[in-house]
Amino acid sequence: MVAMHYQLKKIWMNVEVLGRKFKFEKDWAWHRELVNNNTWLNKLSITEMLSVLGAGVRLGPMLTRDT
């Protein structure tokens, strides 16, 4: 988690430098944070989790694949 934090911090420092260079103004969209998925996934039941994550899953391509 710490290594990911430092990597993302470096990336966002570069983004901020480029933002200042091209005169972008900071607003609410610049806020970011690194969050462990366990902090919100553990609060959900399995049905709630499937309703959140299931919308992005396409079953057709998965079922046609030969494994």
Secondary structure by P-SEA (a helix, b strand, c coil): caaaaaaaaaaaaaaaaaaaaaccccccccbbbbbbcccccccccaaaaaaaaaccccaaaaaaccc
